Amino acid sequence: MAAFFEETVTHVHHWTDRLFSFRTTRDPAFRFENGQFAMIGLMVDGRPLLRAYSMASPNHDDGLEFFSIKVPDGPLTSRLQGIKPGDTILIGRKPTGTLVQDSLLPGRNLYLVSTGTGFAPFASIIRDFTVYERYDKVVAIHGCRIVAETAYSRHIVDGLHADEYMAEVMDGKLVYYPTVTREAFEYVGRVTTGLRDGSIPAKAGLAPLDPALDRVMICGSEAMLKDTVALMKDLGFEEGSSSRAGHYVIEKAFVEK
């Protein structure tokens, strides 16, 4: 098992019948950049069963946190949703991913665009104090089907505002924008629609998306990724990578299985 750390589950919270989060211990040798993911999983029939999960905790946290969907017949998540404190989780030793600051050119505003459990890497990023040194505004967008599914992101944001140090670091820079598609709520509608028609930037007190000023990170469903990337291209944004910084980056490696 040299390729994995064996960590212990310390806390599990079920947010809805479809979503849960959990925390584990963290080996001091496990280092990552906020926004990255690792292969994590369980031993099943003597073999590791693994999927990619973004670290939802910031890299200065002593523990590790993950945010997961529950899929009844999912090979891993059908088992993972039953974990409890004291259980062992496998964590891959080599984190990776494109949702890191060095993949983006310098800019004024950072948009973190997510749906569902795609919020996980952004839970890490918005708890990184250095992000607020880089940008004037950090707009955390979380698209869900129903209001209850925004509970995890609301919990993270509320915790930031309650933290005296982070509240001072953020100093009004963090804009949280949860939006739902199937219920009445303060913000209603698809994430891509709100970005394309300019209503989300407007409600954040910002001008429409502009590659000269804005940087965008995207993580969520395949449909949302496809539509948002199409919008980025229409607006003249160029995709960034580890080898060449750009105006936006995407991440596909979050669990829906």
C-alpha positions in Angstrom: 0.0 0.0 0.0 3.0 2.3 -0.6 0.9 4.4 -3.0 -1.6 5.3 -0.3 -1.9 6.8 3.1 -4.3 5.0 5.4 -6.3 7.6 7.3 -8.9 7.3 9.9 -12.4 8.8 9.6 -13.0 11.3 12.4 -16.4 12.8 11.4 -19.3 12.2 9.0 -22.2 14.5 8.3 -25.2 13.7 6.1 -26.5 17.0 4.6 -29.3 15.4 2.6 -30.3 12.0 1.4 -28.0 12.6 -1.6 -25.0 14.5 -0.1 -22.6 14.0 2.8 -19.2 15.2 3.9 -16.5 13.5 6.1 -13.3 14.3 7.7 -10.2 12.1 8.2 -6.8 12.3 9.8 -4.0 13.7 7.7 -0.4 12.4 7.4 2.0 15.3 7.7 3.7 14.0 4.5 0.5 14.6 2.5 1.0 18.0 0.8 -1.4 19.6 -1.8 -2.4 22.9 -3.3 -5.8 24.2 -2.6 -8.2 23.1 -5.3 -6.4 19.8 -6.1 -7.8 16.3 -5.9 -6.5 12.9 -4.9 -7.6 9.3 -5.5 -9.3 8.1 -2.4 -11.3 4.9 -1.5 -11.7 1.7 0.4 -10.4 -1.8 0.4 -13.0 -4.0 -1.2 -12.4 -7.8 -1.6 -8.7 -7.2 -0.8 -8.2 -4.6 -3.5 -8.4 -0.8 -3.4 -11.6 0.7 -4.9 -10.8 4.3 -5.8 -12.3 7.5 -7.2 -11.0 11.1 -7.6 -12.1 13.4 -4.8 -11.2 17.1 -4.4 -9.9 18.1 -1.0 -12.5 20.4 0.5 -10.3 21.4 3.4 -7.6 24.0 3.0 -4.0 22.9 2.9 -3.3 24.4 6.3 -5.8 22.2 8.0 -4.5 19.4 10.2 -7.2 17.1 8.8 -8.7 16.3 5.4 -12.3 17.0 4.4 -14.3 15.6 1.5 -17.8 16.3 0.0 -19.6 13.5 -1.7 -22.7 12.5 -3.5 -24.5 9.2 -2.7 -25.1 6.9 -5.6 -27.1 3.8 -4.5 -25.5 1.5 -7.1 -22.1 3.4 -7.3 -19.2 1.0 -6.9 -17.5 3.3 -4.3 -20.1 5.8 -3.1 -22.6 3.1 -2.3 -20.1 1.8 0.2 -18.5 5.2 1.2 -21.9 6.7 2.3 -21.9 4.1 5.2 -18.6 5.0 6.7 -18.4 6.1 10.3 -15.7 7.5 12.7 -12.9 5.0 13.2 -13.1 3.5 9.7 -10.0 3.5 7.4 -9.9 5.5 4.2 -7.2 5.2 1.5 -5.7 8.5 0.3 -3.5 8.6 -2.8 -0.1 10.1 -2.2 0.0 12.2 -5.4 -2.6 15.0 -5.5 -3.1 16.8 -8.8 -5.6 19.0 -10.6 -6.0 22.1 -12.7 -7.9 24.3 -10.2 -4.8 26.0 -8.8 -3.8 29.6 -8.8 -0.7 29.2 -11.0 -2.9 28.0 -13.9 -4.5 31.5 -14.1 -3.2 34.8 -15.3 -3.3 37.7 -12.8 -6.8 39.3 -12.6 -9.1 41.4 -10.6 -12.0 39.1 -9.8 -12.1 35.3 -9.3 -15.3 33.4 -10.2 -15.6 29.9 -8.7 -18.4 28.2 -10.7 -19.7 25.0 -9.4 -22.7 22.7 -9.3 -23.4 19.9 -6.8 -20.3 18.4 -5.2 -18.2 20.4 -7.6 -18.2 23.0 -4.8 -15.6 20.8 -2.9 -12.4 22.3 -4.4 -13.8 25.8 -3.9 -14.5 25.0 -0.2 -10.7 24.6 0.0 -9.9 27.7 -2.1 -12.2 30.2 -0.3 -10.5 29.1 3.0 -7.1 30.0 1.5 -6.2 33.5 2.8 -3.7 34.1 0.0 -6.6 34.1 -2.6 -7.9 37.3 -1.0 -4.5 38.9 -1.5 -4.7 38.1 -5.2 -8.2 39.3 -6.0 -10.5 42.2 -5.3 -13.6 39.9 -5.3 -14.0 36.2 -5.0 -17.4 35.1 -6.3 -18.3 31.6 -5.1 -21.3 30.3 -7.2 -23.0 27.0 -6.2 -25.8 25.7 -8.4 -28.1 23.0 -7.0 -31.4 21.5 -7.7 -33.0 22.3 -4.3 -32.3 24.6 -1.4 -31.3 21.8 0.9 -28.4 20.9 -1.4 -26.8 24.3 -0.7 -26.4 23.4 3.0 -22.8 22.4 2.8 -21.6 25.5 1.0 -23.6 27.7 3.3 -22.0 25.9 6.3 -18.5 26.6 4.9 -19.3 30.3 4.1 -20.9 30.9 7.5 -17.9 29.4 9.2 -15.6 31.8 7.4 -17.7 34.8 8.5 -17.7 33.5 12.1 -13.9 33.1 12.0 -12.4 36.4 13.3 -9.1 36.1 11.4 -10.7 35.0 8.0 -13.5 37.6 8.3 -10.8 40.3 8.5 -8.8 38.7 5.6 -11.9 38.6 3.4 -13.0 42.1 4.3 -16.0 42.0 2.1 -14.2 40.3 -0.8 -16.1 37.0 -0.7 -19.4 37.0 -2.6 -21.5 33.8 -2.0 -24.1 33.1 -4.7 -26.1 29.8 -4.2 -28.8 29.3 -6.8 -31.4 26.5 -7.3 -33.4 25.3 -10.3 -36.4 23.5 -8.8 -37.6 25.5 -5.8 -38.4 29.1 -4.9 -35.3 30.8 -3.4 -33.5 34.1 -3.2 -31.5 33.1 -6.3 -33.2 30.9 -8.9 -31.9 29.6 -12.3 -29.0 27.8 -14.0 -25.5 29.0 -13.3 -24.7 29.3 -17.0 -27.8 31.4 -17.6 -26.9 33.8 -14.8 -23.4 34.2 -16.1 -24.3 34.6 -19.8 -27.0 37.2 -19.2 -24.9 39.1 -16.6 -27.3 38.7 -13.7 -24.8 37.0 -11.4 -22.0 39.5 -11.9 -24.6 42.3 -11.5 -25.9 40.9 -8.2 -22.3 40.7 -7.1 -21.8 44.4 -7.9 -19.6 43.6 -10.8 -19.6 44.3 -14.6 -20.3 41.5 -17.1 -17.5 38.8 -17.4 -14.4 40.3 -19.1 -11.2 38.3 -19.9 -9.2 41.5 -19.2 -10.4 41.5 -15.6 -12.0 38.2 -14.6 -10.6 34.7 -13.9 -12.8 31.7 -13.7 -12.6 28.2 -12.2 -15.2 25.6 -13.1 -16.2 22.3 -11.5 -19.4 20.5 -11.8 -21.6 18.3 -13.9 -20.7 17.5 -17.5 -23.6 19.6 -18.8 -22.5 22.6 -16.8 -18.9 22.3 -17.8 -19.8 22.1 -21.5 -22.1 25.1 -21.3 -19.7 27.2 -19.3 -16.7 26.4 -21.5 -18.8 27.4 -24.5 -19.6 30.7 -22.8 -15.9 31.3 -22.0 -15.0 30.8 -25.6 -17.7 33.0 -26.8 -16.4 35.8 -24.5 -12.8 35.4 -25.6 -11.5 33.6 -22.5 -8.5 31.3 -23.0 -8.2 28.0 -21.0 -5.2 27.7 -18.7 -3.2 24.7 -17.6 -0.2 23.8 -15.5 2.1 24.6 -18.4 0.4 27.8 -19.6 -1.7 30.2 -17.5 -5.0 31.4 -18.9 -8.3 33.1 -18.1 -10.2 30.0 -16.9 -9.6 26.4 -15.9 -11.9 23.4 -15.5 -11.9 20.3 -13.4 -13.8 17.1 -14.4 -12.4 14.8 -11.7 -15.0 14.9 -8.9 -17.2 12.0 -7.9 -20.6 11.2 -9.3 -20.2 7.5 -9.2 
